């Protein structure tokens, strides 16, 4: 067992569910720190970004590639329908990967990032390919 694992420890899925809101806050903050021009859309847009990250992390918490691929495809279709830049999704996946690699136990992060990358790729989106880094 690693230092992050012990008897009775929550499963990867349980931990992701438990930390969904926290991870969404950290990812939203990272995105807005990197792209301060997003503030031009106002606080309501930031709140929506936070809500979107929470949805993304909830879908990812299943650790089911089919479920997450379906979620990514829904997002891609929604962004196309609303004429939002697809880059916003790509940036979101990148921030999610970076946050998980930084905040989660390595085994959980590795599993979740693998599902994230595979789901984004399978849906025809652009997956984060390089190891994620954040300031």
Secondary structure, DSSP 8 states (H G I E B T S, - for coil): --TT--TT---HHHHHHHHHHHHHHHHHHHHHHH-GGGGGGHHHHHHHHHHHHHHHHHHHTT--HHHHHHHHHHHHHHHHHTT--HHHHHHHHHHHHHHHHHHS-HHHHHHHHHHHHHHHHHTTS----S-----
